[in-house]
Amino acid sequence: MGIDLTAPIFVISVAAELADMHPQTLRQYDRLGIVCPSRQAGRQRRYSQRDVNTLREVQRLSQEGVSLEGIKRILELENQVAALRSRVSELTEELAQRRSTSNGSRVFAAGLAGDVVTLARGQRPRARGQSLVIWRGGQR
């Protein structure tokens, strides 16, 4: 069992020390929406290890001269990329699973208008000019 990087365990003073920052800086980043910790009952901020890692990245970018708005945009884009990579992985797994269970039993016809029609094995397209290409199980 590994450490949960998303578990909100650090109070602001500990997170600030781990990130080598002042607690007021963390409050400012929270107000700006750059690093938003979770909140406990009583509105206390709790930071995760992932939040601390992000704070370190913010500090690095800031030292390189990137503005806070630029940093915020960079973090948003990195989060989008991570979400898209995760989705690609899910879809790749789903496709592999479908390919392994289909056994080539599906037949498709591509029509002149660009539409794709699924046909039963042995069936032919009915409408005139409907099929330009017929392939089975995703192979031409």
C-alpha positions, 0 to 999 in steps of 0.5 A: 500500500502506497502513500495517497498523494491526494490525501489532505493531511498538511495544515498550512504551516506544514505545507508552507514549510515543505514548499519553502514558502510563507503561509501568507503566500499559500493563502494568496495562491488559494485566493487566486485559484492557483493551488486550492487546498481542501477544507476541513470543518471550521474552514481550515485549509488542508494540503495534500502531497500533490498540492505541495508538489504543485506549490514547488512547481509554482515557485520554480515557474515564478523564479523563472519569471512567469507571472501568476496568471501565466502560472495559473494557465500553465497548471490548467493546461497541465491538468487538461493534458493529464485528463486527456491522457487518462481518457485516451488510456481508457478508450485504448483499453475499451477498444482492445477489449472490444477487439478481443471479444468481437472475433471479426464478426462485425461487418461495416459498409461505408456509404457515399455520404460518409455514413457507416452501416453495421451489417450482419455477417453475410448481409449486403447493403440494400440501397444503391450506391451505399457501399463503397468499402466493406471490411470486417472487424475493423480490417479492410 
